[in-house]
Amino acid sequence: MVKRMERSYKYDVIVCGGGTSGVSAAIAAARGGAKTLLIERLGTLGGQMNVSGPPGFSYAYLYNERGERIIDGFIGETHRRLLEEKHARPTDMNEYRSGSNYIFSFVDPEWWGLLMFQMMEEAGVTLLLHSLVVDVIRNGNEVTGVVVENAEGRVYFESKVVIECTGEGDIAVRAGCDYELLSREDSEPQSVCFTMDGVDWDKVLQYIKAHPDQLVPRGDAKRTPEERYELIRNVKDIGELGDMLGFFDIMKEAKENGDWHEYAGMGFFLAPRPDADHFQAHFQHSAQVPNIWSCDPWDLSYAEQECRRQIVMAIKAFKKYVPGFENAYLTKVGMELRLREGRRIMGDYILSRDDVAAGRRFYDCIGKNSFAAGAVHVATNETIAASKDGVVAPPDGGSYDMPYRMLVPRKIENLLIAGKHVSAERAAYQRFLQETMVTGQAAGAAAALCVKLGVTPRQLEDEKYVKQLQEILKSQGVILDGVH
Ligand SMILES: Cc1cc2nc3c(=O)[nH]c(=O)nc-3n(C[C@H](O)[C@H](O)[C@H](O)COP(=O)(O)OP(=O)(O)OC[C@H]3O[C@@H](n4cnc5c(N)ncnc54)[C@H](O)[C@@H]3O)c2cc1C
């Protein structure tokens, strides 16, 4: 039986939000010896991973284009644990994707969600679910706790360090942090995801092999179209493809017949059920709405409605036009919008597009990343486009460092930010799963170290303390050194 934790209103570390960054932060803080409380507005953990998800590529980008492992630690630990239990698939370094960092290490998101509860218990994190953090308690510029609304009413919690992992920065903004927010028109679209089962994968594969030019190609960008087509013709297992976006001719026909909408291209990702050696089709770009601010509930309400209209249309179109989907059926609609873009909280360092392009190293590296800067999602039939400045990747298929200072918000003390709203320019937006888990783990370990040393998160930026943080992260398997 799960041990009931002591009811307490005083903690070393409080984590607000239990998405991918929040769970990583809470576990790292507790492992660092801090008395840790994780507060989540829903009754479950995981956020965009398994609640409003699953993500199409969970996980990807753990390797750089040269095929070197660059990200491990918490995310690697969860992949290995799920692999042992047959709820993950081994990293697939197949020929089709080789030469790119878009390499999949599939995990089953539902089992991932269950694992999170198990890991919370193992680490000794106290959970407070069904509770909305509504504000911070402040003494001048120092955060000293959080205010929560739940069935008990308004409740106050004291904490030495607060980690803001709400994804949207709602609490950081209430604490007085600086942030950047694009205009509605410039923000990426927000989406509701859905999943279908009952797909005849042999038929899908047959169609794709016969029409390789109908897919958005993956893998080494230096390959000619014919080289890519040949790789697709040689695919043996649908799993090697991982995602199938395109279906250009089918989409054109469906659009001409009024059966497809103008907000997204056609396509889906494979959602794995490894223990059953089975895939479901997961759609995360087929219902999406532009001009929606993630911090405007009126916008969000409209988008929830419009996405559901698009989902109905998309399911009907797939069943009618895409070979293999004739008998497919809906199995899951994400319970709420997945918010792609909102505020970024400005910190002591703002990760830039130039840092990505230069493969920059920082003294306070807390993790590596190879994700390119400058690609954006758009709500058109193109789905993904380059920003006006174009896309840049680290040189030679390598990586860049993620600095600790991007987790430390300017001006406000005792607060750390982890997750997709960390301090970065729009082009260098750190929003994918692996990035949110890297920042989450680092923030959790840093918060626990601050408590132990009696310093603030900003004081921890000092090289002598950062070195200690890096030793802790390395002992947890985080990759910080090497040629990469
Ligand atoms: C459509 C779409 C597709 C994507 N596909 C992929 C993909 O295939 N692969 C990939 O790697 N990444 C993908 N991403 C990105 C990735 O899934 C997310 O950016 C990432 O999971 C965000 O993690 P997070 O911890 O910052 O936020 P979230 O996962 O959103 O977690 C925030 C948590 O905080 C809670 N919360 C919020 N406010 C409060 C509050 N006031 N009080 C208490 N709790 C609160 C929420 O309930 C939630 O649990 C996708 C994103 C979108 C939108």
The ligand as an SDF file (V2000), in Angstrom:
LIG
                    3D

 53 58  0  0  0  0  0  0  0  0999 V2000
    0.5330   19.5880  -30.2140 C   0  0  0  0  0  0  0  0  0  0  0  0
    1.8680   19.3580  -29.5690 C   0  0  0  0  0  0  0  0  0  0  0  0
    2.6320   18.2900  -29.9610 C   0  0  0  0  0  0  0  0  0  0  0  0
    3.8590   18.0410  -29.3580 C   0  0  0  0  0  0  0  0  0  0  0  0
    4.5620   16.9420  -29.7310 N   0  0  0  0  0  0  0  0  0  0  0  0
    5.7160   16.6420  -29.1280 C   0  0  0  0  0  0  0  0  0  0  0  0
    6.4220   15.4650  -29.4760 C   0  0  0  0  0  0  0  0  0  0  0  0
    5.9610   14.6900  -30.3160 O   0  0  0  0  0  0  0  0  0  0  0  0
    7.5880   15.2150  -28.8400 N   0  0  0  0  0  0  0  0  0  0  0  0
    8.1100   16.0550  -27.9050 C   0  0  0  0  0  0  0  0  0  0  0  0
    9.2010   15.7920  -27.3870 O   0  0  0  0  0  0  0  0  0  0  0  0
    7.4410   17.1620  -27.5370 N   0  0  0  0  0  0  0  0  0  0  0  0
    6.2650   17.4710  -28.1250 C   0  0  0  0  0  0  0  0  0  0  0  0
    5.5760   18.5930  -27.7620 N   0  0  0  0  0  0  0  0  0  0  0  0
    6.1250   19.4350  -26.7020 C   0  0  0  0  0  0  0  0  0  0  0  0
    6.0080   18.8420  -25.3030 C   0  0  0  0  0  0  0  0  0  0  0  0
    5.0200   17.8520  -25.2320 O   0  0  0  0  0  0  0  0  0  0  0  0
    5.6730   19.9260  -24.2680 C   0  0  0  0  0  0  0  0  0  0  0  0
    6.1930   21.1700  -24.5940 O   0  0  0  0  0  0  0  0  0  0  0  0
    6.1630   19.5480  -22.8840 C   0  0  0  0  0  0  0  0  0  0  0  0
    5.6120   18.3050  -22.5200 O   0  0  0  0  0  0  0  0  0  0  0  0
    5.8050   20.6240  -21.8910 C   0  0  0  0  0  0  0  0  0  0  0  0
    6.1910   20.2330  -20.6040 O   0  0  0  0  0  0  0  0  0  0  0  0
    5.9870   21.1990  -19.3710 P   0  0  0  0  0  0  0  0  0  0  0  0
    6.3420   20.4450  -18.1540 O   0  0  0  0  0  0  0  0  0  0  0  0
    6.6580   22.4850  -19.6240 O   0  0  0  0  0  0  0  0  0  0  0  0
    4.4210   21.5460  -19.3810 O   0  0  0  0  0  0  0  0  0  0  0  0
    3.1470   20.5930  -19.2470 P   0  0  0  0  0  0  0  0  0  0  0  0
    3.4260   19.2160  -19.6690 O   0  0  0  0  0  0  0  0  0  0  0  0
    2.0460   21.3430  -19.9140 O   0  0  0  0  0  0  0  0  0  0  0  0
    2.8850   20.5520  -17.6800 O   0  0  0  0  0  0  0  0  0  0  0  0
    2.3300   21.6090  -16.9560 C   0  0  0  0  0  0  0  0  0  0  0  0
    1.5950   21.0150  -15.7640 C   0  0  0  0  0  0  0  0  0  0  0  0
    1.2810   22.0450  -14.8500 O   0  0  0  0  0  0  0  0  0  0  0  0
   -0.0550   21.8960  -14.4100 C   0  0  0  0  0  0  0  0  0  0  0  0
   -0.5000   23.2350  -14.0160 N   0  0  0  0  0  0  0  0  0  0  0  0
   -0.6040   24.3220  -14.8210 C   0  0  0  0  0  0  0  0  0  0  0  0
   -0.9650   25.3900  -14.0880 N   0  0  0  0  0  0  0  0  0  0  0  0
   -1.0730   24.9740  -12.8060 C   0  0  0  0  0  0  0  0  0  0  0  0
   -1.3910   25.6270  -11.6000 C   0  0  0  0  0  0  0  0  0  0  0  0
   -1.6560   26.9300  -11.5640 N   0  0  0  0  0  0  0  0  0  0  0  0
   -1.4340   24.9070  -10.4650 N   0  0  0  0  0  0  0  0  0  0  0  0
   -1.1520   23.5740  -10.4820 C   0  0  0  0  0  0  0  0  0  0  0  0
   -0.8300   22.9010  -11.6090 N   0  0  0  0  0  0  0  0  0  0  0  0
   -0.7760   23.5980  -12.7510 C   0  0  0  0  0  0  0  0  0  0  0  0
   -0.7750   21.3150  -15.6190 C   0  0  0  0  0  0  0  0  0  0  0  0
   -1.9590   20.6640  -15.2650 O   0  0  0  0  0  0  0  0  0  0  0  0
    0.2890   20.3560  -16.1540 C   0  0  0  0  0  0  0  0  0  0  0  0
    0.2080   19.0900  -15.5510 O   0  0  0  0  0  0  0  0  0  0  0  0
    4.3390   18.8860  -28.3460 C   0  0  0  0  0  0  0  0  0  0  0  0
    3.5700   19.9680  -27.9320 C   0  0  0  0  0  0  0  0  0  0  0  0
    2.3460   20.2140  -28.5410 C   0  0  0  0  0  0  0  0  0  0  0  0
    1.5410   21.3650  -28.0800 C   0  0  0  0  0  0  0  0  0  0  0  0
  1  2  1  0
  2  3  1  0
  2 52  2  0
  3  4  2  0
  4  5  1  0
  4 50  1  0
  5  6  2  0
  6  7  1  0
  6 13  1  0
  7  8  2  0
  7  9  1  0
  9 10  1  0
 10 11  2  0
 10 12  1  0
 12 13  2  0
 13 14  1  0
 14 15  1  0
 14 50  1  0
 15 16  1  0
 16 17  1  0
 16 18  1  0
 18 19  1  0
 18 20  1  0
 20 21  1  0
 20 22  1  0
 22 23  1  0
 23 24  1  0
 24 25  2  0
 24 26  1  0
 24 27  1  0
 27 28  1  0
 28 29  2  0
 28 30  1  0
 28 31  1  0
 31 32  1  0
 32 33  1  0
 33 34  1  0
 33 48  1  0
 34 35  1  0
 35 36  1  0
 35 46  1  0
 36 37  1  0
 36 45  1  0
 37 38  2  0
 38 39  1  0
 39 40  1  0
 39 45  2  0
 40 41  1  0
 40 42  2  0
 42 43  1  0
 43 44  2  0
 44 45  1  0
 46 47  1  0
 46 48  1  0
 48 49  1  0
 50 51  2  0
 51 52  1  0
 52 53  1  0
M  END
$$$$
